[in-house]
Amino acid sequence: MKKPMIVIAAISGLLLLGGCNRAKSPEAVNSEVAKAEQKEAGNVADAQKDAYKDVDSAANKVDDKAKDLNNAEVKGAYDVAMQQAEGDRKIALDKCEALGGDAQKKCKDVADADYQATKANLKAARTSEKQ
């Protein structure tokens, strides 16, 4: 009884294996190929969109860093120029000490006015460079 079952199982297995290697019709193959091509075209398009998003995001980050760098340069130049203006003012005020009375007051007024004008010019230049 076991032998006939084994023979039947073996024949069934061979029939199943033989059916797996059958060629598909050209229409079915063409349909499957077209579906696969469409799917892959969609996958490529999605990958391109993702890549463009990544590039755009990176470009925006670079732009932000470039702005930060520019702002740091502008601030640094402003700080140096302001320090120079303050130093020039102190030197001018010290020179005014050699004068007496009304001449000394006028000298200090000129030093202060020069300092205020320089300060205003530097602030205006800093504002225009940041934009």
Summary of the structure (lengths in Angstrom):
residues: 131
radius of gyration: 42.4
end to end distance: 95.4
largest distance: 136.1
contacts: 282
relative contact order: 0.06
helix: 92%
strand: 0%
